[in-house]
């Protein structure tokens, strides 16, 4: 989280890491950890938005190469 805070923006790889940590935090007794270290730097919603936009961009590139609904 310090690295993300220093960079000032959330890359795709960082967003994936944040979402992964969120899954770990939800299933353990780490809610205080989330509020102390993760939430001040990045929200889960923001991380999901970065991943969603990346997936849409990849899908558009794939369709441009193969045509709508086509396989390569």
Secondary structure as UniProt FT lines:
FT   HELIX           2..7
FT   HELIX           12..26
FT   TURN            27..29
FT   HELIX           31..33
FT   HELIX           34..38
FT   TURN            39..41
FT   HELIX           44..66
FT   TURN            68..69
//
